Amino acid sequence: MNRVSRLREAVTVEGLKDRVGALALGARMLREEVAQGQTEKEFELRARLGLTPDRTPQLEPGAGRHRIELPNDKDKEGTT
């Protein structure tokens, strides 16, 4: 097939339909790939931040319970 016959085929109604269909297919595939990548990255980020799918922080057992150690009066007497 030479260039002229390919060009004639490309500018026919059927040729243009094929090109538009291929463009639409490529755009749909790109959109799906981007959406899949976005979902994967969001899952990784949520896992790293400890978030559950309903956007509430996930606490580990015992989290939030901190002990504050205050100096004893006996310790103060021994240092002066």
Backbone atoms as SQL, in Angstrom:
CREATE TABLE atoms (id INTEGER PRIMARY KEY, chain TEXT, resi INTEGER, resn TEXT, atom TEXT, x REAL, y REAL, z REAL);
INSERT INTO atoms VALUES
  (1, 'A', 1, 'MET', 'N', 0.853, -1.181, 0.000),
  (2, 'A', 1, 'MET', 'CA', 0.000, 0.000, 0.000),
  (3, 'A', 1, 'MET', 'C', 0.901, 1.247, 0.000),
  (4, 'A', 2, 'ASN', 'N', 0.632, 2.165, -0.875),
  (5, 'A', 2, 'ASN', 'CA', 1.458, 3.365, -0.884),
  (6, 'A', 2, 'ASN', 'C', 0.781, 4.495, -0.116),
  (7, 'A', 3, 'ARG', 'N', 1.464, 5.587, -0.022),
  (8, 'A', 3, 'ARG', 'CA', 0.977, 6.701, 0.804),
  (9, 'A', 3, 'ARG', 'C', -0.323, 7.299, 0.285),
  (10, 'A', 4, 'VAL', 'N', -0.462, 7.376, -0.981),
  (11, 'A', 4, 'VAL', 'CA', -1.663, 7.978, -1.565),
  (12, 'A', 4, 'VAL', 'C', -2.894, 7.150, -1.244),
  (13, 'A', 5, 'SER', 'N', -2.794, 5.844, -1.383),
  (14, 'A', 5, 'SER', 'CA', -3.961, 4.999, -1.099),
  (15, 'A', 5, 'SER', 'C', -4.293, 5.001, 0.397),
  (16, 'A', 6, 'ARG', 'N', -3.277, 5.065, 1.252),
  (17, 'A', 6, 'ARG', 'CA', -3.544, 5.166, 2.697),
  (18, 'A', 6, 'ARG', 'C', -4.223, 6.482, 3.036),
  (19, 'A', 7, 'LEU', 'N', -3.790, 7.558, 2.390),
  (20, 'A', 7, 'LEU', 'CA', -4.395, 8.865, 2.624),
  (21, 'A', 7, 'LEU', 'C', -5.830, 8.893, 2.127),
  (22, 'A', 8, 'ARG', 'N', -6.073, 8.315, 0.943),
  (23, 'A', 8, 'ARG', 'CA', -7.451, 8.242, 0.431),
  (24, 'A', 8, 'ARG', 'C', -8.347, 7.452, 1.369),
  (25, 'A', 9, 'GLU', 'N', -7.839, 6.365, 1.895),
  (26, 'A', 9, 'GLU', 'CA', -8.633, 5.538, 2.817),
  (27, 'A', 9, 'GLU', 'C', -8.895, 6.272, 4.129),
  (28, 'A', 10, 'ALA', 'N', -7.925, 7.037, 4.573),
  (29, 'A', 10, 'ALA', 'CA', -8.056, 7.735, 5.857),
  (30, 'A', 10, 'ALA', 'C', -9.086, 8.849, 5.808),
  (31, 'A', 11, 'VAL', 'N', -9.267, 9.477, 4.650),
  (32, 'A', 11, 'VAL', 'CA', -10.193, 10.607, 4.573),
  (33, 'A', 11, 'VAL', 'C', -11.588, 10.200, 4.114),
  (34, 'A', 12, 'THR', 'N', -11.840, 8.928, 3.957),
  (35, 'A', 12, 'THR', 'CA', -13.198, 8.477, 3.649),
  (36, 'A', 12, 'THR', 'C', -14.020, 8.501, 4.921),
  (37, 'A', 13, 'VAL', 'N', -15.320, 8.388, 4.798),
  (38, 'A', 13, 'VAL', 'CA', -16.216, 8.390, 5.954),
  (39, 'A', 13, 'VAL', 'C', -15.869, 7.232, 6.890),
  (40, 'A', 14, 'GLU', 'N', -15.655, 6.070, 6.317),
  (41, 'A', 14, 'GLU', 'CA', -15.323, 4.905, 7.148),
  (42, 'A', 14, 'GLU', 'C', -13.956, 5.076, 7.808),
  (43, 'A', 15, 'GLY', 'N', -13.012, 5.620, 7.076),
  (44, 'A', 15, 'GLY', 'CA', -11.675, 5.849, 7.635),
  (45, 'A', 15, 'GLY', 'C', -11.713, 6.836, 8.792),
  (46, 'A', 16, 'LEU', 'N', -12.504, 7.907, 8.623),
  (47, 'A', 16, 'LEU', 'CA', -12.633, 8.893, 9.711),
  (48, 'A', 16, 'LEU', 'C', -13.341, 8.291, 10.921),
  (49, 'A', 17, 'LYS', 'N', -14.352, 7.461, 10.679),
  (50, 'A', 17, 'LYS', 'CA', -15.045, 6.781, 11.790),
  (51, 'A', 17, 'LYS', 'C', -14.077, 5.884, 12.551),
  (52, 'A', 18, 'ASP', 'N', -13.237, 5.176, 11.814),
  (53, 'A', 18, 'ASP', 'CA', -12.248, 4.302, 12.456),
  (54, 'A', 18, 'ASP', 'C', -11.279, 5.104, 13.319),
  (55, 'A', 19, 'ARG', 'N', -10.830, 6.231, 12.797),
  (56, 'A', 19, 'ARG', 'CA', -9.891, 7.067, 13.562),
  (57, 'A', 19, 'ARG', 'C', -10.540, 7.657, 14.806),
  (58, 'A', 20, 'VAL', 'N', -11.782, 8.109, 14.666),
  (59, 'A', 20, 'VAL', 'CA', -12.493, 8.659, 15.828),
  (60, 'A', 20, 'VAL', 'C', -12.749, 7.553, 16.856),
  (61, 'A', 21, 'GLY', 'N', -13.107, 6.371, 16.387),
  (62, 'A', 21, 'GLY', 'CA', -13.321, 5.240, 17.299),
  (63, 'A', 21, 'GLY', 'C', -12.048, 4.857, 18.035),
  (64, 'A', 22, 'ALA', 'N', -10.925, 4.858, 17.318),
  (65, 'A', 22, 'ALA', 'CA', -9.642, 4.533, 17.951),
  (66, 'A', 22, 'ALA', 'C', -9.249, 5.604, 18.965),
  (67, 'A', 23, 'LEU', 'N', -9.526, 6.861, 18.636),
  (68, 'A', 23, 'LEU', 'CA', -9.237, 7.944, 19.573),
  (69, 'A', 23, 'LEU', 'C', -10.082, 7.825, 20.833),
  (70, 'A', 24, 'ALA', 'N', -11.360, 7.507, 20.663),
  (71, 'A', 24, 'ALA', 'CA', -12.257, 7.339, 21.816),
  (72, 'A', 24, 'ALA', 'C', -11.810, 6.156, 22.676),
  (73, 'A', 25, 'LEU', 'N', -11.415, 5.072, 22.032),
  (74, 'A', 25, 'LEU', 'CA', -10.938, 3.905, 22.775),
  (75, 'A', 25, 'LEU', 'C', -9.679, 4.248, 23.562),
  (76, 'A', 26, 'GLY', 'N', -8.756, 4.952, 22.923),
  (77, 'A', 26, 'GLY', 'CA', -7.523, 5.350, 23.615),
  (78, 'A', 26, 'GLY', 'C', -7.811, 6.259, 24.805),
  (79, 'A', 27, 'ALA', 'N', -8.752, 7.188, 24.639),
  (80, 'A', 27, 'ALA', 'CA', -9.106, 8.090, 25.742),
  (81, 'A', 27, 'ALA', 'C', -9.752, 7.313, 26.888),
  (82, 'A', 28, 'ARG', 'N', -10.606, 6.355, 26.557),
  (83, 'A', 28, 'ARG', 'CA', -11.265, 5.546, 27.595),
  (84, 'A', 28, 'ARG', 'C', -10.242, 4.705, 28.349),
  (85, 'A', 29, 'MET', 'N', -9.287, 4.118, 27.620),
  (86, 'A', 29, 'MET', 'CA', -8.250, 3.313, 28.273),
  (87, 'A', 29, 'MET', 'C', -7.380, 4.173, 29.178),
  (88, 'A', 30, 'LEU', 'N', -7.040, 5.372, 28.727),
  (89, 'A', 30, 'LEU', 'CA', -6.241, 6.280, 29.542),
  (90, 'A', 30, 'LEU', 'C', -6.996, 6.669, 30.813),
  (91, 'A', 31, 'ARG', 'N', -8.278, 6.989, 30.671),
  (92, 'A', 31, 'ARG', 'CA', -9.093, 7.359, 31.828),
  (93, 'A', 31, 'ARG', 'C', -9.151, 6.227, 32.851),
  (94, 'A', 32, 'GLU', 'N', -9.313, 4.986, 32.367),
  (95, 'A', 32, 'GLU', 'CA', -9.363, 3.835, 33.272),
  (96, 'A', 32, 'GLU', 'C', -8.029, 3.623, 33.982),
  (97, 'A', 33, 'GLU', 'N', -6.924, 3.782, 33.263),
  (98, 'A', 33, 'GLU', 'CA', -5.597, 3.631, 33.867),
  (99, 'A', 33, 'GLU', 'C', -5.353, 4.691, 34.945),
  (100, 'A', 34, 'VAL', 'N', -5.741, 5.920, 34.651),
  (101, 'A', 34, 'VAL', 'CA', -5.560, 7.003, 35.625),
  (102, 'A', 34, 'VAL', 'C', -6.418, 6.751, 36.857),
  (103, 'A', 35, 'ALA', 'N', -7.665, 6.335, 36.654),
  (104, 'A', 35, 'ALA', 'CA', -8.550, 6.054, 37.787),
  (105, 'A', 35, 'ALA', 'C', -8.014, 4.907, 38.642),
  (106, 'A', 36, 'GLN', 'N', -7.478, 3.883, 38.000),
  (107, 'A', 36, 'GLN', 'CA', -6.914, 2.749, 38.742),
  (108, 'A', 36, 'GLN', 'C', -5.695, 3.189, 39.540),
  (109, 'A', 37, 'GLY', 'N', -4.826, 3.967, 38.924),
  (110, 'A', 37, 'GLY', 'CA', -3.644, 4.464, 39.633),
  (111, 'A', 37, 'GLY', 'C', -4.021, 5.362, 40.794),
  (112, 'A', 38, 'GLN', 'N', -5.043, 6.185, 40.604),
  (113, 'A', 38, 'GLN', 'CA', -5.502, 7.074, 41.671),
  (114, 'A', 38, 'GLN', 'C', -6.043, 6.261, 42.845),
  (115, 'A', 39, 'THR', 'N', -6.795, 5.217, 42.553),
  (116, 'A', 39, 'THR', 'CA', -7.343, 4.365, 43.609),
  (117, 'A', 39, 'THR', 'C', -6.226, 3.670, 44.378),
  (118, 'A', 40, 'GLU', 'N', -5.224, 3.161, 43.663),
  (119, 'A', 40, 'GLU', 'CA', -4.104, 2.489, 44.332),
  (120, 'A', 40, 'GLU', 'C', -3.340, 3.447, 45.230),
  (121, 'A', 41, 'LYS', 'N', -3.044, 4.650, 44.737),
  (122, 'A', 41, 'LYS', 'CA', -2.300, 5.624, 45.540),
  (123, 'A', 41, 'LYS', 'C', -3.110, 6.085, 46.744),
  (124, 'A', 42, 'GLU', 'N', -4.429, 6.237, 46.564),
  (125, 'A', 42, 'GLU', 'CA', -5.270, 6.635, 47.682),
  (126, 'A', 42, 'GLU', 'C', -5.268, 5.551, 48.756),
  (127, 'A', 43, 'PHE', 'N', -5.327, 4.289, 48.341),
  (128, 'A', 43, 'PHE', 'CA', -5.292, 3.179, 49.287),
  (129, 'A', 43, 'PHE', 'C', -3.968, 3.169, 50.039),
  (130, 'A', 44, 'GLU', 'N', -2.850, 3.364, 49.315),
  (131, 'A', 44, 'GLU', 'CA', -1.535, 3.389, 49.961),
  (132, 'A', 44, 'GLU', 'C', -1.436, 4.545, 50.955),
  (133, 'A', 45, 'LEU', 'N', -1.948, 5.699, 50.569),
  (134, 'A', 45, 'LEU', 'CA', -1.899, 6.864, 51.455),
  (135, 'A', 45, 'LEU', 'C', -2.747, 6.648, 52.701),
  (136, 'A', 46, 'ARG', 'N', -3.944, 6.104, 52.509),
  (137, 'A', 46, 'ARG', 'CA', -4.812, 5.824, 53.672),
  (138, 'A', 46, 'ARG', 'C', -4.151, 4.813, 54.611),
  (139, 'A', 47, 'ALA', 'N', -3.507, 3.806, 54.043),
  (140, 'A', 47, 'ALA', 'CA', -2.827, 2.808, 54.877),
  (141, 'A', 47, 'ALA', 'C', -1.681, 3.454, 55.646),
  (142, 'A', 48, 'ARG', 'N', -0.948, 4.338, 54.980),
  (143, 'A', 48, 'ARG', 'CA', 0.175, 5.005, 55.632),
  (144, 'A', 48, 'ARG', 'C', -0.290, 5.934, 56.750),
  (145, 'A', 49, 'LEU', 'N', -1.443, 6.590, 56.554),
  (146, 'A', 49, 'LEU', 'CA', -1.953, 7.523, 57.553),
  (147, 'A', 49, 'LEU', 'C', -2.845, 6.855, 58.592),
  (148, 'A', 50, 'GLY', 'N', -3.164, 5.590, 58.389),
  (149, 'A', 50, 'GLY', 'CA', -3.992, 4.867, 59.343),
  (150, 'A', 50, 'GLY', 'C', -5.453, 5.266, 59.271),
  (151, 'A', 51, 'LEU', 'N', -5.943, 5.579, 58.079),
  (152, 'A', 51, 'LEU', 'CA', -7.342, 5.962, 57.913),
  (153, 'A', 51, 'LEU', 'C', -8.147, 4.783, 57.397),
  (154, 'A', 52, 'THR', 'N', -9.374, 4.698, 57.857),
  (155, 'A', 52, 'THR', 'CA', -10.269, 3.657, 57.367),
  (156, 'A', 52, 'THR', 'C', -11.012, 4.189, 56.153),
  (157, 'A', 53, 'PRO', 'N', -11.663, 3.334, 55.379),
  (158, 'A', 53, 'PRO', 'CA', -12.361, 3.801, 54.180),
  (159, 'A', 53, 'PRO', 'C', -13.431, 4.855, 54.439),
  (160, 'A', 54, 'ASP', 'N', -14.012, 4.907, 55.640),
  (161, 'A', 54, 'ASP', 'CA', -15.042, 5.913, 55.910),
  (162, 'A', 54, 'ASP', 'C', -14.451, 7.227, 56.421),
  (163, 'A', 55, 'ARG', 'N', -13.153, 7.426, 56.219),
  (164, 'A', 55, 'ARG', 'CA', -12.430, 8.662, 56.503),
  (165, 'A', 55, 'ARG', 'C', -12.329, 9.005, 57.995),
  (166, 'A', 56, 'THR', 'N', -12.431, 8.021, 58.860),
  (167, 'A', 56, 'THR', 'CA', -12.232, 8.279, 60.280),
  (168, 'A', 56, 'THR', 'C', -10.880, 7.706, 60.686),
  (169, 'A', 57, 'PRO', 'N', -10.171, 8.403, 61.548),
  (170, 'A', 57, 'PRO', 'CA', -8.876, 7.874, 61.973),
  (171, 'A', 57, 'PRO', 'C', -9.037, 6.537, 62.684),
  (172, 'A', 58, 'GLN', 'N', -8.131, 5.661, 62.436),
  (173, 'A', 58, 'GLN', 'CA', -8.148, 4.356, 63.068),
  (174, 'A', 58, 'GLN', 'C', -7.119, 4.377, 64.191),
  (175, 'A', 59, 'LEU', 'N', -7.588, 4.159, 65.409),
  (176, 'A', 59, 'LEU', 'CA', -6.696, 4.202, 66.562),
  (177, 'A', 59, 'LEU', 'C', -6.236, 2.803, 66.917),
  (178, 'A', 60, 'GLU', 'N', -5.016, 2.722, 67.339),
  (179, 'A', 60, 'GLU', 'CA', -4.484, 1.443, 67.799),
  (180, 'A', 60, 'GLU', 'C', -4.936, 1.228, 69.237),
  (181, 'A', 61, 'PRO', 'N', -5.039, -0.029, 69.670),
  (182, 'A', 61, 'PRO', 'CA', -5.436, -0.288, 71.059),
  (183, 'A', 61, 'PRO', 'C', -4.463, 0.379, 72.032),
  (184, 'A', 62, 'GLY', 'N', -5.008, 1.072, 72.982),
  (185, 'A', 62, 'GLY', 'CA', -4.182, 1.731, 73.991),
  (186, 'A', 62, 'GLY', 'C', -3.673, 3.084, 73.558),
  (187, 'A', 63, 'ALA', 'N', -3.974, 3.490, 72.352),
  (188, 'A', 63, 'ALA', 'CA', -3.515, 4.791, 71.875),
  (189, 'A', 63, 'ALA', 'C', -4.289, 5.885, 72.597),
  (190, 'A', 64, 'GLY', 'N', -3.632, 6.949, 72.868),
  (191, 'A', 64, 'GLY', 'CA', -4.271, 8.067, 73.556),
  (192, 'A', 64, 'GLY', 'C', -4.133, 7.993, 75.059),
  (193, 'A', 65, 'ARG', 'N', -3.607, 6.917, 75.562),
  (194, 'A', 65, 'ARG', 'CA', -3.413, 6.783, 77.010),
  (195, 'A', 65, 'ARG', 'C', -1.943, 7.012, 77.314),
  (196, 'A', 66, 'HIS', 'N', -1.653, 8.191, 77.768),
  (197, 'A', 66, 'HIS', 'CA', -0.267, 8.541, 78.066),
  (198, 'A', 66, 'HIS', 'C', -0.128, 8.747, 79.570),
  (199, 'A', 67, 'ARG', 'N', 0.963, 8.306, 80.075),
  (200, 'A', 67, 'ARG', 'CA', 1.234, 8.522, 81.492),
  (201, 'A', 67, 'ARG', 'C', 2.142, 9.717, 81.644),
  (202, 'A', 68, 'ILE', 'N', 1.805, 10.540, 82.568),
  (203, 'A', 68, 'ILE', 'CA', 2.661, 11.668, 82.891),
  (204, 'A', 68, 'ILE', 'C', 3.285, 11.357, 84.241),
  (205, 'A', 69, 'GLU', 'N', 4.581, 11.293, 84.248),
  (206, 'A', 69, 'GLU', 'CA', 5.265, 11.005, 85.494),
  (207, 'A', 69, 'GLU', 'C', 5.650, 12.320, 86.154),
  (208, 'A', 70, 'LEU', 'N', 5.100, 12.523, 87.316),
  (209, 'A', 70, 'LEU', 'CA', 5.405, 13.717, 88.084),
  (210, 'A', 70, 'LEU', 'C', 6.498, 13.394, 89.090),
  (211, 'A', 71, 'PRO', 'N', 7.380, 14.340, 89.335),
  (212, 'A', 71, 'PRO', 'CA', 8.427, 14.078, 90.333),
  (213, 'A', 71, 'PRO', 'C', 7.808, 13.965, 91.723),
  (214, 'A', 72, 'ASN', 'N', 8.351, 13.052, 92.504),
  (215, 'A', 72, 'ASN', 'CA', 7.881, 12.885, 93.891),
  (216, 'A', 72, 'ASN', 'C', 8.477, 13.970, 94.760),
  (217, 'A', 73, 'ASP', 'N', 7.809, 14.266, 95.859),
  (218, 'A', 73, 'ASP', 'CA', 8.341, 15.253, 96.801),
  (219, 'A', 73, 'ASP', 'C', 9.656, 14.758, 97.402),
  (220, 'A', 74, 'LYS', 'N', 9.815, 13.466, 97.531),
  (221, 'A', 74, 'LYS', 'CA', 11.039, 12.910, 98.094),
  (222, 'A', 74, 'LYS', 'C', 12.223, 13.192, 97.185),
  (223, 'A', 75, 'ASP', 'N', 11.987, 13.144, 95.872),
  (224, 'A', 75, 'ASP', 'CA', 13.070, 13.419, 94.927),
  (225, 'A', 75, 'ASP', 'C', 13.514, 14.872, 95.025),
  (226, 'A', 76, 'LYS', 'N', 12.576, 15.771, 95.276),
  (227, 'A', 76, 'LYS', 'CA', 12.926, 17.176, 95.378),
  (228, 'A', 76, 'LYS', 'C', 13.804, 17.442, 96.603),
  (229, 'A', 77, 'GLU', 'N', 13.522, 16.747, 97.684),
  (230, 'A', 77, 'GLU', 'CA', 14.290, 16.972, 98.920),
  (231, 'A', 77, 'GLU', 'C', 15.736, 16.521, 98.739),
  (232, 'A', 78, 'GLY', 'N', 15.950, 15.462, 97.992),
  (233, 'A', 78, 'GLY', 'CA', 17.287, 14.915, 97.850),
  (234, 'A', 78, 'GLY', 'C', 18.175, 15.746, 96.922),
  (235, 'A', 79, 'THR', 'N', 17.620, 16.578, 96.084),
  (236, 'A', 79, 'THR', 'CA', 18.415, 17.335, 95.141),
  (237, 'A', 79, 'THR', 'C', 18.884, 18.659, 95.684),
  (238, 'A', 80, 'THR', 'N', 18.319, 19.180, 96.779),
  (239, 'A', 80, 'THR', 'CA', 18.731, 20.474, 97.328),
  (240, 'A', 80, 'THR', 'C', 19.719, 20.351, 98.421);
